[in-house]
Amino acid sequence: MKQRNRFLFDMLDQDAPDARRDSIYRAGRPVCVHEQGIAAVVEIPFLKQEMKNLFLHPAKSEVSKSAELVVRLYGSSIVRLTIGGGNSISSDAHNPMLEWDPSLKQEALRPVGTESGWDFLDAHGKTRMRI
């Protein structure tokens, strides 16, 4: 494949013959945020894109899909983001991709709406994430 210095082609291989069957979705602004146990969940719409004149544009006839981004807090330095892409998200204990240190425990995270979005606060009121 010849390098074209365009992300769409060089990284996403959209000039390959099989790319006609592929779809590209762009994440939109979060729709809502709520607590789920001691985690926070962010609902994010994904808008299907179509290529016009070598640029991606929103596909007008497509309805957006949404996915839940689960935000979890572990200790004083770990904020874990997990998105399921429409599938259910496995619990940390059943996740084969992670090996947990026994001292690592999930802590409470509370989303708070602000004028510009949401802040995610720990049990001490410290902002751990902002969107």
C-alpha positions as CSV (number, residue, x, y, z in Angstrom):
1,M,0.0,0.0,0.0
2,K,1.3,3.4,-1.0
3,Q,1.5,6.0,1.8
4,R,-0.8,8.9,1.2
5,N,-0.2,11.0,4.3
6,R,-3.9,10.8,5.1
7,F,-5.1,9.2,8.3
8,L,-8.2,7.9,6.6
9,F,-6.2,5.8,4.1
10,D,-2.9,5.2,5.9
11,M,-4.3,4.2,9.3
12,L,-7.8,3.1,8.5
13,D,-7.1,1.4,5.2
14,Q,-10.1,3.0,3.5
15,D,-8.5,2.6,0.1
16,A,-8.4,-1.2,0.3
17,P,-10.9,-3.1,-1.8
18,D,-12.6,-4.7,1.3
19,A,-13.1,-1.2,2.9
20,R,-16.4,-0.8,1.0
21,R,-18.1,-3.1,3.6
22,D,-16.6,-1.2,6.5
23,S,-18.3,1.6,8.5
24,I,-16.6,4.4,10.4
25,Y,-18.4,5.9,13.4
26,R,-17.5,9.2,15.2
27,A,-18.2,9.6,18.9
28,G,-20.5,12.5,19.6
29,R,-21.0,14.6,22.8
30,P,-22.1,12.6,25.8
31,V,-25.9,12.5,26.1
32,C,-26.2,11.7,29.8
33,V,-24.3,10.6,32.8
34,H,-25.6,8.5,35.8
35,E,-24.3,6.5,38.7
36,Q,-24.3,2.7,38.6
37,G,-23.4,1.3,41.9
38,I,-20.1,2.9,42.8
39,A,-19.2,3.5,39.1
40,A,-20.4,6.2,36.7
41,V,-21.8,5.6,33.2
42,V,-21.6,8.0,30.3
43,E,-24.0,7.5,27.4
44,I,-22.2,8.4,24.1
45,P,-23.8,8.6,20.7
46,F,-21.8,7.3,17.7
47,L,-22.6,8.8,14.3
48,K,-22.0,6.9,11.1
49,Q,-19.7,8.6,8.7
50,E,-19.5,8.5,4.9
51,M,-16.7,9.6,2.6
52,K,-17.3,12.5,0.2
53,N,-14.4,14.1,-1.7
54,L,-11.8,12.4,0.5
55,F,-13.3,13.6,3.8
56,L,-15.6,12.0,6.3
57,H,-19.1,13.5,6.8
58,P,-22.1,12.4,8.9
59,A,-24.3,10.0,7.0
60,K,-27.6,11.8,6.8
61,S,-29.9,8.7,6.5
62,E,-28.3,6.9,9.4
63,V,-29.6,6.9,13.0
64,S,-26.9,7.2,15.6
65,K,-25.9,4.2,17.8
66,S,-25.1,4.7,21.4
67,A,-22.8,3.0,23.8
68,E,-22.2,3.2,27.5
69,L,-18.7,4.2,28.8
70,V,-18.2,2.9,32.3
71,V,-15.9,4.9,34.5
72,R,-14.4,3.2,37.5
73,L,-12.0,4.5,40.2
74,Y,-9.2,2.4,41.7
75,G,-7.0,3.8,44.5
76,S,-5.6,7.3,44.2
77,S,-4.3,7.1,40.7
78,I,-6.3,4.8,38.5
79,V,-9.4,5.9,36.5
80,R,-10.5,3.0,34.3
81,L,-12.7,3.6,31.2
82,T,-14.5,0.7,29.6
83,I,-16.8,0.8,26.6
84,G,-18.9,-2.2,25.4
85,G,-19.8,-1.1,21.9
86,G,-23.4,-2.4,22.4
87,N,-22.3,-5.5,24.2
88,S,-22.5,-6.1,27.9
89,I,-19.4,-5.2,29.9
90,S,-17.9,-8.0,31.9
91,S,-17.1,-7.4,35.6
92,D,-13.5,-6.8,36.6
93,A,-13.3,-10.1,38.4
94,H,-14.3,-12.0,35.2
95,N,-12.2,-10.0,32.8
96,P,-9.5,-12.3,31.2
97,M,-7.4,-9.3,30.1
98,L,-6.7,-8.1,33.6
99,E,-4.6,-9.5,36.5
100,W,-5.5,-7.6,39.7
101,D,-3.2,-6.9,42.5
102,P,-5.0,-8.0,45.7
103,S,-4.6,-4.6,47.3
104,L,-6.4,-2.8,44.4
105,K,-10.0,-2.0,45.3
106,Q,-12.7,-0.1,43.4
107,E,-13.7,3.2,45.1
108,A,-16.9,5.3,44.7
109,L,-17.1,7.8,41.9
110,R,-19.8,10.4,41.7
111,P,-20.7,12.4,38.6
112,V,-21.7,16.0,39.1
113,G,-23.2,18.1,36.3
114,T,-21.5,21.5,35.7
115,E,-22.2,24.3,33.2
116,S,-19.7,22.9,30.8
117,G,-20.3,19.1,31.2
118,W,-19.6,16.7,34.1
119,D,-17.0,16.3,36.9
120,F,-16.4,12.9,38.4
121,L,-15.6,13.2,42.1
122,D,-14.1,10.6,44.5
123,A,-15.3,10.1,48.1
124,H,-13.1,13.1,49.2
125,G,-14.6,15.5,46.7
126,K,-11.5,15.5,44.5
127,T,-12.1,15.8,40.7
128,R,-10.8,12.6,39.1
129,M,-12.1,13.2,35.6
130,R,-13.9,16.0,33.7
131,I,-15.8,15.9,30.4
